[in-house]
Amino acid sequence: MLVSIITANIIVSLISLIGGVLILKKQLLSKKVIPYLVAFAAGVMLTTVFF
């Protein structure tokens, strides 16, 4: 059980890292996408707190 949790965590972290690098490499894309990602992250945090 612990091995599957650690494996899933590593896989998700690598996907997140790759996505972050791709967004930061493209300046124009990052200026368009970052406000939506921040709004999404804020919504996820609020949902986690209240539900």
C-alpha positions in Angstrom: 0.0 0.0 0.0 2.8 2.4 0.9 4.7 1.7 -2.3 1.6 2.5 -4.4 1.1 5.8 -2.6 4.7 6.8 -3.0 4.7 5.8 -6.7 1.5 7.8 -7.4 2.9 10.8 -5.6 6.1 10.7 -7.7 4.2 10.3 -11.0 1.9 13.2 -10.2 4.8 15.4 -9.1 6.7 14.7 -12.4 3.6 15.5 -14.4 3.2 18.8 -12.5 6.9 19.6 -13.0 6.7 19.0 -16.7 3.6 21.1 -17.0 5.2 24.0 -15.0 8.3 23.9 -17.2 6.2 23.9 -20.4 4.1 26.9 -19.2 7.1 28.9 -18.1 9.0 28.3 -21.4 6.3 30.0 -23.4 6.0 33.6 -22.2 2.9 34.4 -24.1 1.1 31.3 -23.1 2.0 31.8 -19.5 0.6 35.3 -19.4 -2.7 34.1 -20.7 -3.0 30.9 -18.7 -1.6 31.9 -15.2 -4.7 34.0 -14.1 -7.0 31.0 -14.9 -4.7 28.6 -13.0 -4.6 30.9 -10.0 -8.4 31.2 -10.0 -8.7 27.4 -10.3 -6.2 26.9 -7.4 -8.1 29.3 -5.2 -11.4 27.6 -6.0 -9.9 24.2 -5.1 -8.6 25.5 -1.8 -12.0 27.1 -0.9 -13.8 23.9 -1.9 -11.5 21.9 0.3 -12.0 24.2 3.3 -15.8 24.3 3.1 -16.8 20.9 1.9 
